[in-house]
Amino acid sequence: MTPLAFISWEALRNAPWFMALAAIFAVCFIIVNFIAVYAGVNTLLERKLAAHMQSRVGPYQVGPHGSLQWLADALKLMFKEDVIPRDTDKALFRLAPYIVFGGSFAAWAALPLTVGWSPASFNIGILYVLAVSAAVVIGILMAGWSSGSKWSLFGAMRSAAQIVSYEVPIGLVLIGMLLVYGSLDMVEIARAQEHGAPFGLAQDRTFGVLSWGVFRHGVFSIIGFLIYYIGALAETNRTPFDIPEAESELVAGYHTEYSGMRFSFFFLAEYANMFVVAAIATTFFLGGCNPPFMNHAHAGATLTAALVLGGFAWGATRSWEWAALALSAGAGAMLMAGPFLWPATDVFWGGGGPDSPAAKAQGLLWFFVKAFSLVLLMMWLRWTLPRYRVDQLMDLCWKKLTPLAFLCLFAIGVGEAHWAGAVALSAAGVLFMLWLFIREVLAPEHAPAPLPRVSP
């Protein structure tokens, strides 16, 4: 075990102050540098994804297949002139990007990155994450007001209204899931999804995927996950909820007047926030660092085979599409052949038990695979959906998502009281969603009534 990755926090509390300070500094240093690299690679991934979806080339000049373009962009931002407009409140203008990034960075400390471990151990982890994330709103308001620009101020006010509004349905959904887990500690929440089944049945067995929070209370848990994810898109100002940065209306929104590295801090914060909200969704709904299989040994064997097959496909075709298809096929084949192959792989992957370094490494890998999949979906939606208007955004939050979140909270509470009530409510929810689908999607469209004539 490395002293940093699997550090004992009890031992750290009893260590001399300078050793504790050095350990905290090391963790912060690793997280900050990881966020920087992660954000840079994600900008490249998003541009490549947009290029493929729009049938254009995208970044292609710097490095093989444009793979080093993000490093060139980072160097350009580092050496670019830092322009501060004359009519700004200079102190607040300089401080705002760091407050926005600081709130995003601090939230990473409580994320349960692997089996039984997070960068900092909090028994109120989710409350801490929600609290420090609120600093992002303060920083955005500071940036918009101090810029001395009406476009920046409009963007900041839009962002504050949007984030504060969508925290309501997100909070209601998370409260409902806290009724399921009975703990605010995100490490414990992830551990609670190692066992269990929908509607609280057979808690002494391991159900793999079915033990994840998204399936705990049937359709209402699934609806709760969708509400959370839609709210997360709005919280991070991502399309179709990117009205604070609407370039067709506000030039660039609250960061219109920023340039150079200060400008880049806003984007570092945005990509860091994307991972944070995806990590919370992974922890509450998708099993955290737990594999979608029976144990870590089976997960390691399946993932190894899938990655090898996907790597061969990419090397042969230089096509990410074929590589993704081969990776999925390899995972599916291992799942079907697993009962015959897993006993032989248990010795290599799981011989040390769930607390072994191999199990922790696999837990870290599964956590990032799930979280990055949700981040990738955010990028996909950006180039798929049109932007909402301000009134449509508020209508969606207060008239649709918030009542649905209250309904999910009530249904999960009933389900936690008695499993029969959960089954009955879930069946009613399925019928309601089926009726809504038939009414809104399959029903034939009728032409609107003609407007009345107005005599001259």
C-alpha positions in Angstrom: 0.0 0.0 0.0 1.1 3.5 -0.7 1.1 5.8 2.3 -1.1 8.4 0.5 -3.7 6.3 -1.3 -4.6 4.1 1.7 -3.7 6.4 4.5 -5.1 5.8 8.0 -6.9 8.9 9.1 -6.8 7.7 12.7 -3.1 7.5 12.6 -2.9 10.9 10.9 -4.9 12.6 13.7 -2.3 11.3 16.2 0.7 12.3 14.0 2.8 15.4 14.6 1.2 18.6 13.1 3.9 18.9 10.4 3.3 15.4 9.1 -0.5 16.0 9.0 0.1 19.2 7.2 2.4 17.5 4.7 -0.2 14.8 4.0 -2.9 17.3 3.5 -0.7 19.3 1.1 0.2 16.2 -0.8 -3.5 15.2 -1.3 -4.4 18.8 -2.4 -1.4 18.9 -4.8 -2.5 15.6 -6.4 -6.1 16.7 -6.7 -5.3 20.1 -8.2 -3.0 18.7 -10.8 -5.4 15.9 -11.6 -8.2 18.5 -12.1 -6.0 20.5 -14.4 -5.1 17.4 -16.6 -8.6 16.1 -16.4 -10.1 19.4 -17.6 -7.5 19.7 -20.4 -8.2 16.2 -21.7 -11.9 16.7 -21.4 -11.7 19.9 -23.6 -10.0 17.8 -26.2 -12.5 15.0 -25.9 -15.5 17.4 -26.1 -14.1 19.0 -29.3 -13.4 15.7 -30.9 -16.8 14.4 -30.0 -18.4 17.6 -31.4 -16.3 17.2 -34.6 -17.5 13.6 -35.1 -21.1 14.5 -34.5 -20.9 17.4 -36.9 -18.8 15.6 -39.6 -15.8 17.9 -39.3 -12.1 17.4 -38.5 -11.6 19.1 -35.1 -8.2 19.5 -33.5 -5.7 17.6 -35.6 -2.4 19.4 -35.9 -0.7 19.3 -32.4 0.4 15.8 -31.6 -0.9 12.5 -33.0 -4.5 12.9 -34.1 -4.5 16.3 -32.3 -3.9 14.5 -28.9 -1.7 17.3 -27.5 -3.9 20.2 -28.5 -5.0 20.7 -24.8 -1.4 21.2 -23.8 -1.0 23.9 -26.5 -4.1 25.6 -25.3 -2.9 25.6 -21.7 0.4 27.1 -22.7 -1.3 29.8 -24.7 -3.5 30.7 -21.7 -0.6 30.8 -19.4 1.3 33.4 -21.6 -1.7 35.4 -22.7 -2.0 38.9 -21.4 -4.2 39.4 -18.4 -6.4 42.3 -19.4 -8.5 44.0 -16.6 -11.0 46.6 -17.9 -10.8 50.1 -16.5 -14.3 50.2 -14.9 -14.1 47.0 -12.9 -13.9 46.5 -9.2 -10.4 45.2 -9.4 -10.1 43.4 -6.1 -13.4 41.4 -6.6 -12.6 40.9 -10.3 -9.3 39.2 -9.5 -10.7 37.2 -6.6 -13.9 35.8 -8.3 -12.2 33.1 -10.5 -10.4 31.6 -7.5 -13.5 31.5 -5.4 -15.4 29.6 -8.2 -12.5 27.1 -8.6 -12.0 26.8 -4.8 -15.6 25.8 -4.3 -15.3 23.1 -7.0 -11.9 21.9 -5.7 -13.0 21.6 -2.1 -15.9 19.3 -3.1 -13.5 16.7 -4.3 -12.2 16.0 -0.8 -15.3 14.1 0.3 -15.7 11.9 -2.9 -15.5 8.2 -2.1 -13.0 7.3 -4.8 -12.5 3.7 -3.9 -13.4 0.9 -1.5 -13.7 2.5 2.0 -11.5 5.5 1.2 -11.9 9.2 0.2 -9.3 12.0 0.3 -10.9 13.2 3.5 -13.2 11.3 5.9 -16.4 13.1 6.6 -19.4 11.7 8.5 -21.5 14.4 6.9 -19.9 14.1 3.5 -22.8 15.0 1.3 -23.7 18.1 3.4 -20.1 19.2 3.1 -20.1 18.8 -0.7 -23.4 20.8 -1.1 -22.2 23.5 1.3 -18.8 24.2 -0.4 -20.3 23.9 -3.8 -22.4 27.0 -2.9 -19.2 29.1 -3.1 -19.4 28.7 -6.9 -22.6 30.9 -6.9 -20.9 33.6 -4.8 -17.9 33.6 -7.2 -20.1 33.9 -10.3 -22.0 36.8 -8.8 -18.8 38.5 -7.9 -17.4 38.0 -11.4 -20.6 39.4 -13.0 -21.0 42.4 -10.8 -17.4 43.4 -10.6 -16.9 43.3 -14.4 -18.8 46.6 -14.9 -20.5 45.0 -18.0 -24.3 44.5 -18.4 -23.7 41.2 -20.3 -21.6 39.9 -17.4 -24.2 41.0 -14.8 -27.1 39.5 -16.7 -25.2 36.2 -17.0 -24.3 36.2 -13.3 -28.0 36.8 -12.3 -29.2 34.1 -14.6 -26.7 31.7 -13.2 -27.6 32.5 -9.6 -31.3 32.1 -10.2 -30.7 28.8 -12.1 -28.4 27.2 -9.6 -30.5 28.2 -6.5 -33.7 27.0 -8.2 -32.3 23.6 -9.3 -30.9 22.9 -5.9 -34.4 22.3 -4.7 -35.3 19.2 -6.7 -31.7 17.9 -6.4 -31.9 18.3 -2.6 -35.3 16.5 -2.4 -34.0 13.6 -4.5 -30.9 13.2 -2.3 -33.1 13.4 0.9 -35.1 10.5 -0.5 -32.0 8.5 -1.1 -30.7 9.3 2.4 -33.8 7.6 3.7 -32.6 4.5 2.0 -29.0 4.6 3.2 -29.4 6.1 6.7 -26.1 7.9 6.5 -24.6 11.2 5.3 -21.1 9.6 4.9 -20.5 9.1 1.2 -18.1 6.2 1.9 -20.9 4.4 3.9 -23.4 5.2 1.1 -21.2 3.5 -1.4 -20.6 0.5 0.9 -24.4 0.1 1.5 -24.8 -0.7 -2.2 -22.6 -3.8 -2.0 -25.6 -5.8 -0.9 -29.3 -5.5 -1.1 -32.1 -5.7 -3.6 -35.1 -3.6 -4.9 -37.8 -2.8 -2.3 -35.5 -3.9 0.6 -35.9 -7.6 -0.1 -33.2 -10.2 0.8 -30.6 -7.7 2.3 -28.3 -10.6 3.1 -27.6 -11.5 -0.6 -25.4 -9.8 -3.1 -27.3 -8.7 -6.2 -24.7 -6.8 -8.2 -26.3 -4.2 -10.3 -29.7 -4.6 -8.6 -28.2 -3.5 -5.3 -27.5 0.0 -6.8 -29.5 2.9 -5.5 -31.1 3.6 -8.9 -33.0 0.2 -8.6 -33.8 0.2 -4.9 -37.4 1.6 -5.2 -38.2 0.7 -8.8 -39.5 3.4 -11.1 -39.3 6.2 -8.4 -35.6 5.6 -7.9 -35.1 5.8 -11.6 -37.1 9.0 -11.9 -35.1 10.4 -9.0 -31.9 9.7 -10.8 -33.2 11.4 -14.0 -34.3 14.4 -11.9 -30.9 14.6 -10.3 -29.1 14.4 -13.6 -31.2 17.1 -15.2 -30.7 19.3 -12.2 -26.9 18.6 -12.4 -26.9 19.8 -16.0 -28.4 23.1 -14.8 -26.1 23.3 -11.8 -23.1 23.1 -14.0 -24.5 25.5 -16.7 -24.3 22.8 -19.3 -26.4 22.7 -22.5 -29.4 22.8 -22.7 -29.2 25.0 -19.6 -26.2 27.2 -20.6 -28.2 30.4 -20.6 -25.7 32.2 -18.2 -23.1 31.9 -21.0 -25.5 32.2 -24.0 -23.1 33.6 -26.6 -26.0 34.5 -29.0 -27.4 36.8 -26.2 -24.7 37.7 -23.7 -21.4 37.5 -25.6 -20.0 35.0 -23.1 -22.0 35.8 -19.9 -20.4 36.3 -16.6 -16.8 35.8 -17.8 -17.1 38.1 -20.8 -14.4 40.5 -19.5 -11.9 37.8 -18.4 -8.8 36.7 -20.3 -5.8 34.5 -19.9 -5.4 32.3 -16.8 -8.3 34.0 -15.0 -10.6 33.0 -17.9 -9.2 29.4 -17.7 -10.1 29.1 -14.0 -13.8 29.3 -14.9 -13.4 26.4 -17.3 -11.4 24.4 -14.8 -14.2 25.0 -12.3 -16.9 23.9 -14.8 -15.2 20.7 -15.7 -14.4 20.0 -12.0 -18.1 20.6 -11.2 -19.1 18.2 -14.0 -17.1 15.5 -12.4 -18.4 16.3 -8.9 -22.0 16.1 -9.8 -21.3 12.9 -11.8 -19.5 11.4 -8.8 -22.4 12.2 -6.5 -24.8 10.5 -9.0 -22.4 7.5 -9.1 -22.2 7.3 -5.3 -26.0 7.6 -4.7 -27.4 5.8 -7.7 -24.8 3.7 -9.5 -23.1 1.7 -6.8 -20.1 4.0 -6.2 -16.9 2.1 -6.6 -18.7 -1.3 -6.5 -18.5 -3.3 -9.7 -21.7 -4.3 -11.6 -20.9 -8.0 -10.8 -20.8 -10.3 -7.9 -17.4 -9.3 -6.6 -14.2 -7.5 -7.4 -12.5 -10.6 -8.8 -15.2 -11.0 -11.4 -15.0 -7.3 -12.2 -11.3 -7.4 -12.7 -11.4 -10.4 -15.1 -14.3 -8.9 -17.1 -12.7 -5.5 -17.4 -9.3 -6.9 -18.3 -10.7 -8.9 -21.2 -12.9 -6.0 -22.4 -9.9 -3.6 -22.3 -7.6 -6.0 -24.2 -10.2 -6.6 -26.9 -11.0 -2.9 -27.2 -7.3 -2.0 -27.4 -6.7 -4.5 -30.2 -9.7 -3.1 -32.1 -8.4 0.4 -31.8 -4.9 -0.6 -32.8 -6.2 -2.4 -35.9 -8.7 0.2 -37.1 -7.7 3.5 -35.4 -11.4 4.0 -34.9 -12.9 4.8 -31.5 -16.3 3.5 -32.6 -14.9 0.0 -33.3 -12.9 0.1 -30.1 -16.0 0.9 -28.0 -18.0 -1.8 -29.8 -15.3 -4.4 -29.2 -15.0 -3.3 -25.5 -18.7 -3.8 -25.0 -18.7 -7.1 -26.8 -15.7 -8.3 -24.7 -17.6 -7.3 -21.5 -20.7 -9.1 -22.6 -18.8 -12.3 -23.6 -17.1 -12.4 -20.2 -20.4 -12.0 -18.4 -21.8 -15.0 -20.2 -18.7 -17.1 -19.9 -18.0 -15.8 -16.4 -19.3 -18.8 -14.3 -16.8 -21.0 -16.0 -13.8 -18.6 -16.0 -14.2 -16.7 -12.7 -13.0 -19.3 -10.3 -9.6 -19.3 -12.0 -9.3 -15.5 -11.8 -10.3 -15.2 -8.2 -6.8 -16.1 -7.1 -5.2 -13.3 -9.1 -7.8 -10.5 -8.6 -9.5 -11.2 -5.3 -7.0 -13.2 -3.3 -6.4 -10.4 -0.8 -10.1 -9.8 -0.2 -12.1 -6.5 -0.6 -9.5 -4.5 1.3 -6.5 -5.6 -0.8 -4.6 -3.1 -3.0 -6.0 -4.9 -6.1 -9.6 -4.5 -4.9 -9.0 -0.8 -4.1 -7.4 -0.2 -7.5 -10.4 -1.9 -9.2 -12.8 0.2 -7.1 -11.0 3.4 -8.2 -11.2 2.3 -11.8 -14.9 1.4 -11.6 -15.7 4.7 -9.9 -14.0 6.7 -12.6 -15.6 4.6 -15.4 -19.1 5.4 -14.1 -18.4 9.0 -13.4 -16.7 9.6 -16.7 -19.6 7.9 -18.5 -22.0 10.5 -17.0 -19.6 13.3 -18.0 -19.4 12.0 -21.5 -23.2 12.0 -21.6 -23.2 15.7 -20.7 -20.9 16.4 -23.6 -23.1 14.4 -25.9 -26.2 16.3 -24.9 -24.4 19.6 -25.5 -24.3 18.9 -29.3 -27.7 17.3 -29.4 -30.2 19.6 -27.6 -31.1 23.2 -28.2 -30.8 25.8 -25.5 -33.8 26.5 -23.2 -35.2 30.0 -22.8 -35.1 31.5 -19.3 -38.8 31.1 -18.7 -38.7 27.5 -20.0 -35.9 26.7 -17.6 -37.8 28.0 -14.6 -41.0 26.3 -15.7 -39.2 23.0 -15.9 -37.7 23.4 -12.4 -40.7 24.6 -10.4 -43.7 23.1 -12.2 -42.3 19.7 -13.3 -39.1 18.6 -11.6 -39.9 19.9 -8.1 -43.4 18.2 -7.8 -41.9 15.0 -9.2 -39.1 15.1 -6.7 -41.7 15.5 -3.9 -43.5 12.5 -5.3 -40.3 10.4 -5.3 -39.5 11.5 -1.8 -43.0 10.4 -0.6 -42.8 7.1 -2.5 -39.4 6.2 -1.2 -40.4 7.0 2.3 -43.4 4.7 2.0 -41.2 2.0 0.5 -38.8 2.2 3.3 -41.7 1.8 5.8 -43.0 -1.4 4.0 -41.9 -3.2 0.9 -45.5 -3.9 -0.2 -46.2 -0.2 -0.4 -43.1 0.3 -2.5 -44.2 -2.4 -4.9 -47.7 -1.0 -5.2 -46.4 2.6 -5.7 -43.8 1.5 -8.2 -46.5 -0.4 -10.3 -48.7 2.7 -10.2 -45.7 4.8 -11.3 -45.0 2.5 -14.2 -48.7 2.8 -15.3 -48.5 6.6 -15.0 -45.3 6.8 -17.1 -46.8 4.5 -19.7 -49.9 6.7 -19.9 -47.8 9.8 -20.2 -45.7 8.2 -22.9 -48.8 7.3 -24.9 -50.3 10.7 -24.4 -47.3 12.8 -25.2 -45.4 10.7 -27.7 -47.6 8.2 -29.5 -50.8 10.2 -29.7 -51.4 11.9 -33.1 -50.7 15.6 -33.3 -53.6 17.9 -33.8 -53.3 21.2 -35.7 -53.8 24.2 -33.4 -56.9 26.2 -33.7 -56.6 29.1 -36.1 -56.1 32.5 -34.7 -59.2 34.7 -34.7 -59.4 37.3 -37.4 -58.9 40.9 -36.3 -60.9 43.4 -38.4 -58.9 46.4 -39.5 
